Amino acid sequence: MAIITFYEKPGCAGNRRQKELLIRSGHSLVVLDLLSHPWTREELRPFLGGKPANECFNMAAPDVRDGFIDPASYSDEEAMELMVANPLLIRRPLMVIDGRCFQGFDTALLQSVISLDPVPGAETVVEKLKTLDLNSCAHPSTETCK
């Protein structure tokens, strides 16, 4: 089983479900606070997987959701600077697995790298978690991620 560095927004319900799936699949997590980590462009870049930075925004971040920030209007460098300055704008989670960096929770991609099969006794919980949208913000539209 893998040891996964998992950058989360503390208190995020989506990150909680993602971590539960990983743990119940037998993996160990080193959980770090995405918001308080002192990001640099050089450190953040590998997590974006070669995509332009403006495609890697957290679309549920209040400034994006409320139209104050339009990710498409920023150059790659400008988008990186915004995310480094305000990590809430970074789509999460960020994970490091066996030296590889990942952004977001793509179960098909993760399954190709690590097993997401449940450990004995966790079958029901894992199967339920796999039916959920593990990437969207779990807050109703009237609430916000802060």
TACOR-V228242 format. One record per residue. N is the residue number from 0. PSI is psi in whole degrees, 0 to 359 (999 if undefined). NEAR is the number of other ideal C-beta (glycine too) atoms within 10 Angstrom. Layout:
BEGIN
N/PSI/NEAR
N/PSI/NEAR
END
This chain:
BEGIN
0/155/12
1/154/17
2/119/11
3/126/22
4/123/14
5/108/24
6/120/22
7/166/21
8/114/20
9/134/12
10/353/9
11/123/20
12/323/12
13/315/22
14/324/21
15/315/13
16/319/17
17/314/25
18/319/19
19/317/15
20/315/23
21/315/25
22/316/18
23/353/19
24/7/21
25/8/16
26/155/20
27/141/11
28/139/16
29/106/10
30/126/14
31/153/16
32/110/11
33/324/21
34/330/17
35/354/9
36/137/14
37/79/7
38/149/20
39/162/10
40/319/13
41/324/9
42/323/13
43/324/20
44/313/15
45/334/15
46/338/23
47/352/20
48/34/15
49/356/6
50/153/11
51/142/14
52/326/24
53/352/19
54/2/13
55/18/22
56/151/21
57/105/24
58/346/12
59/356/19
60/136/25
61/317/14
62/328/15
63/309/18
64/322/15
65/4/9
66/8/7
67/332/9
68/124/18
69/102/11
70/324/19
71/342/9
72/0/9
73/143/18
74/169/11
75/313/15
76/319/10
77/317/12
78/317/22
79/316/22
80/319/14
81/315/20
82/322/26
83/319/18
84/328/9
85/86/15
86/344/22
87/338/17
88/350/21
89/128/26
90/135/20
91/167/26
92/166/27
93/136/25
94/147/24
95/121/18
96/119/17
97/43/9
98/357/6
99/142/11
100/140/16
101/144/19
102/135/20
103/176/18
104/79/22
105/102/14
106/324/14
107/315/7
108/314/12
109/319/23
110/332/13
111/346/9
112/318/15
113/162/18
114/137/13
115/20/19
116/142/12
117/149/18
118/159/14
119/132/6
120/348/8
121/10/17
122/312/12
123/315/10
124/315/14
125/317/18
126/321/10
127/315/11
128/322/20
129/342/14
130/349/7
131/156/13
132/106/10
133/7/20
134/337/16
135/154/10
136/133/18
137/354/16
138/142/13
139/160/7
140/342/7
141/351/5
142/175/9
143/152/13
144/131/18
145/999/9
END
